[in-house]
Amino acid sequence: MLPIAICDDEPMHRQRTAAVLQEKIAGYGPALRLFASSAELLNAVETEGYAPRIAVLDIQMQEMDGISLARELNRRLPQCAVIFLTAFSPWRRRYTRQSTSISSSKASWRRGLSGRWSWP
């Protein structure tokens, strides 16, 4: 079983990301858990001891952006790999630069979500 956290404040994107992951990586036995906010995910880590191996994070969220959330996850769960998603194209370059400062991170843009996935 491969525990994967999906954190996105947009319900449609959260569900679509889960569906694509279920389809693309079914052979790895993904155990997907969906979160509507950074606070929800951090609460599960803190109170339940939830420790995903992979966190798929939206970058642009209301209370805490995905970059800040990834930094916090890196601090608490250094073994957790991070994949960033965003549809917010004006900020792609800025976020790509910021995401490289976080260990175990990869950026993907929503338009390409259904395409081929590979991990470096």
Contacts in CASP RR format, 6 or more apart in sequence:
PFRMAT RR
TARGET T0000
AUTHOR 0000-0000-0000
METHOD contacts of the structure
MODEL  1
MLPIAICDDEPMHRQRTAAVLQEKIAGYGPALRLFASSAELLNAVETEGY
APRIAVLDIQMQEMDGISLARELNRRLPQCAVIFLTAFSPWRRRYTRQST
SISSSKASWRRGLSGRWSWP
1 29 0 8 1.000
1 30 0 8 1.000
1 31 0 8 1.000
2 25 0 8 1.000
2 28 0 8 1.000
2 29 0 8 1.000
2 30 0 8 1.000
2 31 0 8 1.000
2 53 0 8 1.000
2 54 0 8 1.000
3 31 0 8 1.000
3 33 0 8 1.000
3 50 0 8 1.000
3 51 0 8 1.000
3 52 0 8 1.000
3 53 0 8 1.000
3 54 0 8 1.000
4 21 0 8 1.000
4 30 0 8 1.000
4 31 0 8 1.000
4 32 0 8 1.000
4 33 0 8 1.000
4 52 0 8 1.000
4 53 0 8 1.000
4 54 0 8 1.000
4 55 0 8 1.000
4 56 0 8 1.000
5 33 0 8 1.000
5 35 0 8 1.000
5 41 0 8 1.000
5 44 0 8 1.000
5 50 0 8 1.000
5 52 0 8 1.000
5 54 0 8 1.000
5 55 0 8 1.000
5 56 0 8 1.000
6 14 0 8 1.000
6 17 0 8 1.000
6 18 0 8 1.000
6 21 0 8 1.000
6 32 0 8 1.000
6 33 0 8 1.000
6 34 0 8 1.000
6 35 0 8 1.000
6 55 0 8 1.000
6 56 0 8 1.000
7 14 0 8 1.000
7 34 0 8 1.000
7 35 0 8 1.000
7 36 0 8 1.000
7 37 0 8 1.000
7 38 0 8 1.000
7 40 0 8 1.000
7 41 0 8 1.000
7 55 0 8 1.000
7 56 0 8 1.000
7 57 0 8 1.000
7 58 0 8 1.000
7 61 0 8 1.000
7 66 0 8 1.000
7 69 0 8 1.000
8 14 0 8 1.000
8 17 0 8 1.000
8 35 0 8 1.000
8 36 0 8 1.000
8 57 0 8 1.000
8 58 0 8 1.000
8 61 0 8 1.000
8 85 0 8 1.000
9 36 0 8 1.000
9 37 0 8 1.000
9 58 0 8 1.000
9 61 0 8 1.000
9 62 0 8 1.000
10 58 0 8 1.000
11 36 0 8 1.000
13 58 0 8 1.000
13 85 0 8 1.000
13 87 0 8 1.000
13 110 0 8 1.000
14 34 0 8 1.000
14 35 0 8 1.000
14 36 0 8 1.000
15 34 0 8 1.000
16 113 0 8 1.000
17 56 0 8 1.000
17 85 0 8 1.000
17 113 0 8 1.000
18 32 0 8 1.000
18 34 0 8 1.000
20 113 0 8 1.000
20 114 0 8 1.000
21 30 0 8 1.000
21 32 0 8 1.000
21 56 0 8 1.000
22 30 0 8 1.000
22 32 0 8 1.000
24 117 0 8 1.000
25 117 0 8 1.000
33 44 0 8 1.000
33 50 0 8 1.000
33 52 0 8 1.000
35 41 0 8 1.000
35 44 0 8 1.000
37 61 0 8 1.000
37 62 0 8 1.000
37 63 0 8 1.000
37 64 0 8 1.000
38 61 0 8 1.000
38 63 0 8 1.000
38 64 0 8 1.000
38 65 0 8 1.000
38 66 0 8 1.000
38 68 0 8 1.000
38 69 0 8 1.000
38 72 0 8 1.000
39 63 0 8 1.000
39 64 0 8 1.000
41 55 0 8 1.000
41 69 0 8 1.000
41 73 0 8 1.000
42 69 0 8 1.000
42 72 0 8 1.000
42 73 0 8 1.000
44 50 0 8 1.000
45 51 0 8 1.000
45 73 0 8 1.000
45 76 0 8 1.000
45 77 0 8 1.000
51 77 0 8 1.000
51 79 0 8 1.000
51 80 0 8 1.000
52 77 0 8 1.000
52 80 0 8 1.000
53 79 0 8 1.000
53 80 0 8 1.000
53 81 0 8 1.000
54 80 0 8 1.000
54 81 0 8 1.000
54 82 0 8 1.000
54 83 0 8 1.000
55 69 0 8 1.000
55 70 0 8 1.000
55 73 0 8 1.000
55 80 0 8 1.000
55 81 0 8 1.000
55 82 0 8 1.000
55 83 0 8 1.000
56 83 0 8 1.000
56 85 0 8 1.000
57 66 0 8 1.000
57 69 0 8 1.000
57 70 0 8 1.000
57 82 0 8 1.000
57 83 0 8 1.000
57 84 0 8 1.000
57 85 0 8 1.000
58 66 0 8 1.000
58 84 0 8 1.000
58 85 0 8 1.000
58 86 0 8 1.000
59 65 0 8 1.000
59 66 0 8 1.000
59 67 0 8 1.000
59 84 0 8 1.000
59 85 0 8 1.000
59 86 0 8 1.000
59 88 0 8 1.000
59 91 0 8 1.000
59 95 0 8 1.000
59 99 0 8 1.000
60 66 0 8 1.000
60 86 0 8 1.000
60 88 0 8 1.000
60 91 0 8 1.000
61 69 0 8 1.000
64 72 0 8 1.000
66 84 0 8 1.000
67 84 0 8 1.000
67 95 0 8 1.000
67 98 0 8 1.000
67 99 0 8 1.000
67 102 0 8 1.000
70 82 0 8 1.000
70 84 0 8 1.000
70 99 0 8 1.000
70 102 0 8 1.000
70 105 0 8 1.000
71 102 0 8 1.000
73 80 0 8 1.000
73 82 0 8 1.000
74 80 0 8 1.000
74 82 0 8 1.000
74 102 0 8 1.000
74 103 0 8 1.000
74 104 0 8 1.000
78 103 0 8 1.000
80 104 0 8 1.000
81 104 0 8 1.000
81 105 0 8 1.000
81 106 0 8 1.000
81 119 0 8 1.000
82 99 0 8 1.000
82 102 0 8 1.000
82 104 0 8 1.000
82 105 0 8 1.000
82 106 0 8 1.000
83 105 0 8 1.000
83 106 0 8 1.000
83 107 0 8 1.000
83 108 0 8 1.000
84 95 0 8 1.000
84 99 0 8 1.000
84 105 0 8 1.000
84 106 0 8 1.000
84 107 0 8 1.000
84 108 0 8 1.000
85 108 0 8 1.000
85 109 0 8 1.000
85 110 0 8 1.000
85 113 0 8 1.000
86 92 0 8 1.000
86 95 0 8 1.000
86 107 0 8 1.000
86 109 0 8 1.000
86 110 0 8 1.000
87 109 0 8 1.000
87 110 0 8 1.000
87 111 0 8 1.000
88 95 0 8 1.000
89 109 0 8 1.000
92 109 0 8 1.000
95 107 0 8 1.000
96 107 0 8 1.000
99 105 0 8 1.000
99 106 0 8 1.000
99 107 0 8 1.000
106 119 0 8 1.000
106 120 0 8 1.000
108 117 0 8 1.000
END
